């Protein structure tokens, strides 16, 4: 493994919206004999990059992950860790290892690096009909994946790299997003009985949602939600006339179709609230049957639901989702090496099971 290449990738800041320079860096550094490199505009100033070993521009099997990271940028470091040593998440190293810390180590530059290494090994073994697709904008709405599906051919199989602990994802939760405005009535805060506080309405709505009963899903478990982007810019001595916020649900097979009605039932009526739906992704099941690779369900989103041009989809990759997006993000060299082996196993299983006349 070219660990200097990995460190150079990590040293490149590529937070969402500013990944174009990183895409150009990848096009130069990952270019190799037998591989055609191309880029496509997403439409927002960013690029999608395809490394194609098939020579056709439309490989049947595609390794896929994303180049953008969440802010803030955290510079990388590489150090040795002894067996039993404490890792950034409090776990202990199971063996002597090398640890990479910093933004993107597992989400998702570790995926780019391990998938690229798997591609090089597959090329050595004589395989050709595969590619590595590196997308922009995953963290802010899968804009790169949407653009790829809109403009480009799909294929037989796509393996999406995300930090799953090197487990194949059997199913993932869906998402539903809403923007809600609560309409109060301002008045002097010394006489609250003369008005209606939108902030108080927000607190009441949160408490009501806490007790809404969502059916438990036998595969994906419980439905969760989170509120963000709160705006209520009233002076402290005036009751809030309005509060706007986003509500984001992680849905299951049992609840995805129920969320909108459940939310409307909890929100104040009579013109006291407005609800705008922004859609989302449905919960999905994925290919997860490869001997020797464990499977699990996940609650996080990915580009996979948007890559509808592929007949079958799978998700797998090194690192933990629990350290992704945090100051403790890291990945172990042993995780990367295992990911390379597993990517090759998944490729060969897909070749045998779904694409017998190709690859």
PyMOL commands that set and color helices and strands:
alter all, ss='L'
color gray80, all
select helices_A, chain A and resi 3-11+20-29+109-124+138-140+143-151+189-194+198-211+259-266+304-306+333-354
alter helices_A, ss='H'
color red, helices_A
select strands_A, chain A and resi 36-41+47-52+61-66+77-81+97-101+130-135+155-160+168-172+174-183+224-231+242-251+273-277+284-285+295-298+310-315+330-332
alter strands_A, ss='S'
color yellow, strands_A
deselect
rebuild
show_as cartoon
